[in-house]
Amino acid sequence: MNVLVTGASGFIGRAVVSRLAEHGYRVVPLHRNAEGGEAGPAWNPETGQVSLEPAGPLDAVIHLAGENIAQRWTATAKARIRASRVDATRLLCEALARLSQPPQVLVCASATGYYGDRGDESLDERSAAGTGFLAEVCQAWEGAVAAARQRGIRVVHLRLGIVLARHGGALAKMLPAFRLGLSGRLGTGRQYWSWIALEDLLRVVELALAEDSLSGAVNAVSPEAATNARFTETLARALHRPAFLLLPAFGVKLLFGAMGREALLASARVQPARLLERGFTFRLRGLDAALNSALSGLNP
Ligand SMILES: NC(=O)c1ccc[n+]([C@@H]2O[C@H](COP(=O)([O-])OP(=O)(O)OC[C@H]3O[C@@H](n4cnc5c(N)ncnc54)[C@H](OP(=O)(O)O)[C@@H]3O)[C@@H](O)[C@H]2O)c1
C-alpha cells in the first residue's frame, strides 16, 4: 500500500512514518518546499504549489501538516495556524481530486479543540462544535476536504486529544518543569484534558487506513479523560516529584494569552464513541499506564 504523509517531519508524523514502514507500507513523505520535479512530490502551502504525480499511484494519504499551536497567538500566528490547516488542506484535497487515480482514503488530523470549552459535559462525535478560535479552525479544517470527498475519496477526520509520548508534543514541553518539581495544576484544575497514548494513536491510524466502512469524525482519545488536577498528580507521581504548586487562571492567561485559555484551561471531556462501537481496544487506556509507558527508561 502506497501512503503519502504530510507533516512527516513532525512529532506524530515521524512516528507514523516509521510504524507504517515497519508494517510493510511504502511511505512517501510530502515535505514542504521539497525540490519536487522528477525527484519526488512537492508542495508549498504558502505559495499554493503542489505536485503529487511524482509520488506515483497512491492508495492513501495521511495529512498531519499544520503550524504548531503552542505559541503566543498573535494575529499573525493565528493567521498561520488557520491557513496551514484550512488553506493547505483545501490545496491538498484539490490536488488529490485532480489525480487520474486518486487514493481511496485520506486520514486527516483534526483536534478535540473542535468541541471548545464544555465543562463536565460528555462529548462524542455527535456533539455540536464549540466556540472559540480552535473550535472555529477545526470546523473549517474538516470542511476543507470537500474536493476529496466529491471525488469519492473516503475521508476520516481524527479529532486528536493530547498525544502522549516523551519525545514530543505537550508531554515533552511539561517534563522539564515537572522534573524540577516546579509544577502544579492550572487554574481550578477541574478542566478535562482528553489524551491518547502515541502507541494507541498509531493503531487508530492503521485502523482508519484499513476499515473501508469508517469515514467522518473519529475521536482519537482514550475513554478516560482526566481533569488537569488528576493529570498533574499522575504525572508528578510517575516522575516521583511533588506537584504542590498552582498557577491560577489569570497567571495562565498572562503567560500564554489566548492559547492558555483555549488549550490549557478549556475543558473537553471527550469519548471515543466510534472507536468503542467498533470494538477498538486501547492498550494504554488508563492515564497511569499511559504515562508510565511514555516515561519508561527516563533517568530520574
Ligand atoms: N500532538 C498533539 O498532541 C496533537 C493534538 C491535537 C491535534 N494535533 C494535530 O496533529 C497534527 C500533527 O501534530 P504534531 O504534534 O505532529 O505537530 P508538529 O510536530 O508541530 O508537526 C507538524 C508538521 O507540520 C508541518 N508544518 C509546520 N508548520 C507548517 C505550516 N506553517 N504550514 C504547513 N505545514 C507546516 C511540518 O512538517 P514538514 O516540515 O515536514 O512539512 C511539521 O513537522 C497537527 O495538525 C496538530 O494540530 C496534534
The ligand as an SDF file (V2000), in Angstrom:
LIG
                    3D

 48 52  0  0  0  0  0  0  0  0999 V2000
    0.4900   16.4750   19.1570 N   0  0  0  0  0  0  0  0  0  0  0  0
   -0.7230   16.5580   19.6870 C   0  0  0  0  0  0  0  0  0  0  0  0
   -0.9310   16.2800   20.8960 O   0  0  0  0  0  0  0  0  0  0  0  0
   -1.8920   16.9880   18.8260 C   0  0  0  0  0  0  0  0  0  0  0  0
   -3.1410   17.1390   19.4230 C   0  0  0  0  0  0  0  0  0  0  0  0
   -4.2160   17.5410   18.6460 C   0  0  0  0  0  0  0  0  0  0  0  0
   -4.0460   17.7740   17.2920 C   0  0  0  0  0  0  0  0  0  0  0  0
   -2.8020   17.6320   16.7400 N   0  0  0  0  0  0  0  0  0  0  0  0
   -2.6510   17.9270   15.2940 C   0  0  0  0  0  0  0  0  0  0  0  0
   -1.9940   16.8630   14.6360 O   0  0  0  0  0  0  0  0  0  0  0  0
   -1.1320   17.3800   13.6180 C   0  0  0  0  0  0  0  0  0  0  0  0
    0.2750   16.8350   13.8330 C   0  0  0  0  0  0  0  0  0  0  0  0
    0.6900   17.2010   15.1460 O   0  0  0  0  0  0  0  0  0  0  0  0
    2.2220   17.1750   15.5980 P   0  0  0  0  0  0  0  0  0  0  0  0
    2.2260   17.2220   17.0720 O   0  0  0  0  0  0  0  0  0  0  0  0
    2.9490   16.0940   14.8810 O   0  0  0  0  0  0  0  0  0  0  0  0
    2.6990   18.5920   15.0360 O   0  0  0  0  0  0  0  0  0  0  0  0
    4.1950   19.1400   14.7740 P   0  0  0  0  0  0  0  0  0  0  0  0
    5.2090   18.3330   15.4990 O   0  0  0  0  0  0  0  0  0  0  0  0
    4.1420   20.6100   15.0390 O   0  0  0  0  0  0  0  0  0  0  0  0
    4.4120   18.8590   13.2140 O   0  0  0  0  0  0  0  0  0  0  0  0
    3.5900   19.4120   12.2490 C   0  0  0  0  0  0  0  0  0  0  0  0
    4.2830   19.3460   10.9140 C   0  0  0  0  0  0  0  0  0  0  0  0
    3.5220   20.1600   10.0120 O   0  0  0  0  0  0  0  0  0  0  0  0
    4.3780   20.8230    9.1040 C   0  0  0  0  0  0  0  0  0  0  0  0
    4.2100   22.2780    9.3020 N   0  0  0  0  0  0  0  0  0  0  0  0
    4.7150   23.0730   10.2890 C   0  0  0  0  0  0  0  0  0  0  0  0
    4.3670   24.3540   10.0990 N   0  0  0  0  0  0  0  0  0  0  0  0
    3.6190   24.3650    8.9690 C   0  0  0  0  0  0  0  0  0  0  0  0
    2.9920   25.3990    8.2320 C   0  0  0  0  0  0  0  0  0  0  0  0
    3.0380   26.6850    8.6270 N   0  0  0  0  0  0  0  0  0  0  0  0
    2.2970   25.0390    7.1050 N   0  0  0  0  0  0  0  0  0  0  0  0
    2.2320   23.7430    6.6930 C   0  0  0  0  0  0  0  0  0  0  0  0
    2.8370   22.7460    7.3390 N   0  0  0  0  0  0  0  0  0  0  0  0
    3.5130   23.0420    8.4650 C   0  0  0  0  0  0  0  0  0  0  0  0
    5.8060   20.3960    9.4320 C   0  0  0  0  0  0  0  0  0  0  0  0
    6.1350   19.2860    8.5840 O   0  0  0  0  0  0  0  0  0  0  0  0
    7.0320   19.4500    7.2470 P   0  0  0  0  0  0  0  0  0  0  0  0
    8.1090   20.4330    7.5930 O   0  0  0  0  0  0  0  0  0  0  0  0
    7.5040   18.0520    7.0080 O   0  0  0  0  0  0  0  0  0  0  0  0
    6.1270   19.9510    6.1830 O   0  0  0  0  0  0  0  0  0  0  0  0
    5.6950   19.9290   10.8720 C   0  0  0  0  0  0  0  0  0  0  0  0
    6.6730   18.9900   11.1730 O   0  0  0  0  0  0  0  0  0  0  0  0
   -1.1900   18.9060   13.7190 C   0  0  0  0  0  0  0  0  0  0  0  0
   -2.0960   19.3880   12.7520 O   0  0  0  0  0  0  0  0  0  0  0  0
   -1.7510   19.1360   15.1110 C   0  0  0  0  0  0  0  0  0  0  0  0
   -2.5260   20.3130   15.2240 O   0  0  0  0  0  0  0  0  0  0  0  0
   -1.7200   17.2510   17.4670 C   0  0  0  0  0  0  0  0  0  0  0  0
  1  2  1  0
  2  3  2  0
  2  4  1  0
  4  5  1  0
  4 48  2  0
  5  6  2  0
  6  7  1  0
  7  8  2  0
  8  9  1  0
  8 48  1  0
  9 10  1  0
  9 46  1  0
 10 11  1  0
 11 12  1  0
 11 44  1  0
 12 13  1  0
 13 14  1  0
 14 15  2  0
 14 16  1  0
 14 17  1  0
 17 18  1  0
 18 19  2  0
 18 20  1  0
 18 21  1  0
 21 22  1  0
 22 23  1  0
 23 24  1  0
 23 42  1  0
 24 25  1  0
 25 26  1  0
 25 36  1  0
 26 27  1  0
 26 35  1  0
 27 28  2  0
 28 29  1  0
 29 30  1  0
 29 35  2  0
 30 31  1  0
 30 32  2  0
 32 33  1  0
 33 34  2  0
 34 35  1  0
 36 37  1  0
 36 42  1  0
 37 38  1  0
 38 39  2  0
 38 40  1  0
 38 41  1  0
 42 43  1  0
 44 45  1  0
 44 46  1  0
 46 47  1  0
M  CHG  2   8   1  16  -1
M  END
$$$$
